[in-house]
Amino acid sequence: MKIKQHIPNTLTIMNLLCGLISLVLTFEGNYVSASLFVFLAAVFDFLDGNAARILKAHSELGKQLDSLADMVSFGVAPGIMIFQMISVNCTGSCNILERMQITPYFAMLIPVCSALRLAKFNIDLRQEVNFIGIPTPANAIFFASIPLVLYVQPGMFSLIHLDFLVTFFSNTRILTILAVFFSYLLISDFKIFSMKFKSMAWHGNELRYAFLIISFILFILFFLAAIPIIILLYIMMSIFFQNFIVE
């Protein structure tokens, strides 16, 4: 086998390695670094697909390896991260579910539904152009951005301070609701547009260009706090423009 055939799989393994490191850092309580490794895993996930297309190195092994790596990096890693964050915040709560440490287990829906999402993606021919259900990397990026908003964002580089976001994401019940809501989106039948450009023309890519422009403005205004907002924008635009998304 030629060396170029191994490049996409090597990038996929780097994705997996980042997910594993993220898990270790989460167990150590270093949520910010754990988040950064989820983001790095997303970069490798983007690169392996593009490398496979450019090098024409698609293989069944690569397809299966990619799903397994994504399961760890975008399913287990963010799921355990949110589990730990909810567990810490449950201490001293007056809510019986939180006091009995039952609430954190709702975060386990994230890896469970991610597994279902990835399995469906591998056999669903409707998802060659766009997606059915939110992609696991987008879901993982949303949850991985939460520690950045809580521990890095305040007072850093943002033109507009969104202190209410810190309060919002610090709330145990909000995190639990978000875990359930996004888990549902993973396995839902909502059409979600992909960011794959077949050409650079405006026609046919209106939704993608509009999303990129708005996202850029949000990032300038809100810096790291823009990340979860951008993911929510991605979902809302997809749902609102359902009839314009081709399967």
Secondary structure as UniProt FT lines:
FT   HELIX           3..6
FT   HELIX           7..27
FT   TURN            28..29
FT   HELIX           31..55
FT   HELIX           60..71
FT   HELIX           72..76
FT   HELIX           77..90
FT   TURN            91..92
FT   HELIX           96..99
FT   TURN            100..101
FT   HELIX           103..108
FT   HELIX           109..123
FT   HELIX           125..127
FT   TURN            128..129
FT   STRAND          131..132
FT   HELIX           136..151
FT   TURN            154..155
FT   HELIX           163..170
FT   HELIX           172..187
FT   STRAND          191..192
FT   TURN            203..204
FT   HELIX           206..222
FT   HELIX           223..225
FT   HELIX           226..240
FT   HELIX           242..244
//
